[in-house]
Amino acid sequence: MESTLIFIMGIGSLVIACLSVFLAIFLSVRTDKLVKLEDRLAKEMIEQGKKETQQIIGESQKMIMETQKMIEEGKKETHQMIAESQRMIEDGRRETRDLLERMDERTAKIAEMIEKISSRRPIFTAEEQSEYKKKEV
């Protein structure tokens, strides 16, 4: 009976050993499948992340280009406004200068006329001056 028991234990040990080997193989194959699945999912996530990053970078570059374009347009408009303001200031100065020159000419003509008038005859005669003084009193 002892030998039967040893035989049964030996067969049981072999069965358990075979089950261990098969279980190890099964778990190894299953782990490989899970690792491959995880690797594939990780690669897909990395690729998706790369695509999104590329898209964000592209949009950022586009926004930077648009901003630079707006800045350049703003600079052009500012320079045009400054040039127009300078032109208007210069026109105003020219008009003021012309006006002052005309006023000087007119003042000189008036001074000449006064000089001519006062050299010909006095504005009021002595009698006219005395009459004017009487009216004031």
C-alpha positions in Angstrom: 0.0 0.0 0.0 2.9 2.2 0.6 4.1 1.8 -2.9 0.6 2.7 -4.2 0.5 5.7 -2.1 4.0 6.7 -3.3 2.9 6.0 -6.8 -0.2 8.2 -6.4 1.8 10.9 -4.8 4.3 10.7 -7.6 1.5 10.9 -10.2 0.0 13.8 -8.2 3.3 15.5 -8.2 3.6 15.1 -11.9 0.1 16.4 -12.5 0.8 19.4 -10.2 4.2 19.9 -12.0 2.5 19.7 -15.4 -0.3 22.1 -14.2 2.4 24.5 -13.0 4.2 24.3 -16.3 1.0 24.8 -18.3 -0.1 27.6 -15.9 3.3 29.3 -16.2 3.1 29.0 -20.0 -0.5 30.2 -20.1 0.3 33.1 -17.8 3.4 33.9 -19.9 1.4 33.9 -23.1 -1.4 35.9 -21.5 1.1 38.4 -20.1 2.7 38.8 -23.5 -0.7 39.5 -25.1 -1.4 42.1 -22.4 2.0 43.6 -22.7 1.6 43.8 -26.5 -1.9 45.3 -26.1 -0.5 47.9 -23.6 2.4 48.6 -26.0 0.0 49.1 -28.9 -2.2 51.4 -26.8 0.8 53.3 -25.5 2.1 53.8 -29.1 -1.3 55.0 -30.2 -1.4 57.4 -27.3 2.1 58.7 -28.1 1.1 59.1 -31.8 -2.1 60.9 -30.8 -0.1 63.1 -28.5 2.4 63.8 -31.3 -0.4 64.7 -33.7 -2.1 67.0 -31.1 1.3 68.6 -30.3 2.0 69.2 -34.0 -1.5 70.7 -34.4 -1.0 73.0 -31.4 2.5 74.0 -32.6 1.0 74.7 -36.1 -1.8 76.7 -34.7 0.6 78.6 -32.4 2.9 79.4 -35.4 -0.1 80.5 -37.4 -1.2 82.8 -34.5 2.4 84.1 -34.2 2.5 84.9 -38.0 -0.9 86.6 -37.8 0.2 88.6 -34.8 3.4 89.7 -36.6 1.3 90.6 -39.6 -1.0 92.7 -37.4 2.0 94.4 -35.8 3.5 95.2 -39.2 0.2 96.6 -40.4 -0.1 98.6 -37.2 3.4 100.0 -37.7 2.6 101.0 -41.3 -0.6 102.7 -40.2 1.2 104.5 -37.3 3.9 105.7 -39.7 1.3 106.8 -42.2 -0.5 108.7 -39.4 2.7 110.3 -38.2 3.6 111.3 -41.8 0.1 112.7 -42.3 0.3 114.6 -38.9 3.7 116.0 -39.9 2.4 117.1 -43.2 -0.6 118.7 -41.6 1.7 120.5 -39.1 4.0 121.6 -41.9 0.9 122.9 -43.9 -0.3 124.7 -40.8 3.2 126.3 -40.3 3.3 127.3 -43.9 -0.2 128.8 -43.7 0.7 130.7 -40.5 4.0 131.9 -42.1 2.1 133.1 -45.2 -0.6 134.8 -43.1 2.1 136.5 -41.0 3.9 137.7 -44.2 0.6 139.0 -45.6 -0.1 140.8 -42.3 3.4 142.3 -42.4 2.9 143.5 -45.9 -0.5 145.0 -45.0 0.9 146.6 -41.9 3.7 148.0 -44.1 1.2 149.3 -46.6 -0.9 150.8 -43.9 2.2 152.5 -42.4 3.1 153.8 -45.8 -0.4 155.2 -46.3 -0.4 156.8 -42.9 3.0 158.3 -43.6 1.7 159.7 -47.0 -1.4 161.0 -45.4 0.4 162.7 -42.5 3.0 164.2 -44.8 0.4 165.8 -47.1 -1.6 167.6 -44.5 -2.4 167.2 -40.8 -5.3 165.0 -40.1 -7.1 167.9 -38.2 -6.6 171.5 -38.6 -6.1 173.7 -35.6 -9.7 174.9 -35.9 -11.1 171.3 -36.1 -9.1 170.3 -33.1 -10.4 173.2 -31.0 -14.0 172.4 -32.2 -13.6 168.8 -31.2 -12.3 169.8 -27.8 -15.3 172.1 -27.3 -17.7 169.3 -28.1 -16.0 167.0 -25.6 -16.4 169.5 -22.8 
